[in-house]
Amino acid sequence: MRKRNKRNQEHEEHSDESWLLPYSDLMTLLLAMFIVLFGMSSVNAEKFKAVSDAFTNALGGSIFEGGTGILDDGSFSTSGANKMPKNPEDFKASVGELKRREQENLEGLKKQLDTYIKQNGLTDDLDTKLNQSQLMITISDKALFASGEAEVRQDARKLAEAISAMLEEFPDYEVIVSGHTDNVPISNKEFPSNWDLSSARALNFMKILMQNTHLDPKKFSAIGYGEYHPVSPNDTSSGRAQNRRVEVSIIRKYIDPDQKPAVTSAHE
């Protein structure tokens, strides 16, 4: 009788752990779901497809092939935009269409700028270039500033205002204003170095752009490069003149993975 009671007591003290099995299954599925979501955050459709196929068995169906997976309703969207196509080819086509439209828009802006430059006789002082990462407007320092100064001349403010008006068509694009100098040292009370001069010129030009209340200040930044991004050798006066400049870069949104997204010089 005593042995039977002892056996029953041991059985009652042993906790029921049958809940661990469904709990572990749930954790596994949650982990799989978050890995799939992480994979979907990549713009690369092929990588997304590979992650999807890797978890097909765990989730009960392929995301792209219309199975019974947790994301089959297509509710995932990138950057708050339209729903991501389930077919990888459709996804590529959608991105291709966005890139095509962006190219057309940037080409249209370049055409507007080039027309403005020609009509105002600024072909010697301004240049535009559209490449795989940005549309860049290059402005000679003599079109904006007095020698060794950073305040935009009154007669040059019209140019900045015209550019800001054209930028209204691209409210969601990042715009970087960069200042550049030649390698002739400068050291005075106001500008101890070319870093200071180039930074002040970029900032002052950007401030005029920002007077346009239709532009979003969060999309704009100013950088001073000093003498360290020359576009021409500094051993001639004409070369130094080309290096003294302000560049306004409208950064593309849709850049191929093998393209460098950073700002580059119009001549690099």
Beta strands, then each sheet from edge to edge (+ up, - down):
strand 1: 126-130
strand 2: 134-140
strand 3: 175-180
strand 4: 220-224
strand 5: 245-251
sheet 1: 1+ 2- 5+ 3- 4-
end
